[in-house]
């Protein structure tokens, strides 16, 4: 995160302007993040992945229920380990957003690069990684709010406190911005912010609900690129198919 902050500061101050150089540094940071996570000791940082296939929600309070995102939730060994993973995930989202931005700038300078399968495959891979990180952040919410523990009768390390809500704010916001408003992910996260704001009294969460509709998504242009390519493909098919009336 410190290296990412340094890079962004150098970009803002104009110390680093070259797109290729920015991309190279960002790719190095992302690689180091992935290596860092892969070397995390399982004895401390491993977690369990659960699924609610019956569609029933978790009961956060008597007044609020929360269905796990895509039916998936995580159970961690500690709140600290959960925070570790969420910090890693939002860091990868931010650095990969930067990578996508620089790739787009470089590809825009060459139509051949922009239309190449390698460029598109690289963008798809980065987009999928960002979406997976966002989904994993969402999967931590039932645990952080204590809903998993109460429902499954597990021992909880401490009572549910406002601190749990505070540590979710930034990771959830970054996760919501990956696809932006009004994607299913963003809509689900807005429900989480409503619970955090109303139950825990964290007004910042309610303020974020008002801000999120202005976010159109980090990866939306990759989806549009695919859509434009599909339209071009359909157009080519239409022009190549002989007109039966002429025949």
C-alpha angles and dihedrals in degrees: 000000000000091000090048091050090049091051094049091047091051090049093049093049093046095243089124117035106148112105093211092052092048090049092050093051092045092050090051092051091049091050091051091050091052091048091047092054094045090055095050108124109255090213089070107020106036116114139188123244115216133185133208103205096168094067095237115143130231115254106234094173136343089272102037132059126182126198111211115252108268087347092289130120137168132226116204134195091237143355087250092058090048090052090049092057095044091051089051092048098050090044090056091047092053096046093045090050086057090048091052091049093052093044089053092050093049094044092049088066092063126041090200091057093044092054095041120115090226092059092047093047090050091050091048092051092051092046091051091049091051091049091049091051089050091050091049091052089052090050090062095061100084090051094046091050091049094241095122093050096049095046096047096040094241125156111261118212093223141350117282107274136184089252090073089060094047092053090053098053102081098035090050093047092051090047091051093051093057091081096008131203129007096012119125090250093053092045091051092048091051087058089052091051089051090055093045091049098044101036100035097032094235103150092188089072091056090048090053090055088060093048099047096074087068092060112093098183140269094241100036092105090057089055090047090050090055091046092051090049090051091051091050090050091052090048091053091050091050093051093046096050110089117240107253092206090058090050 
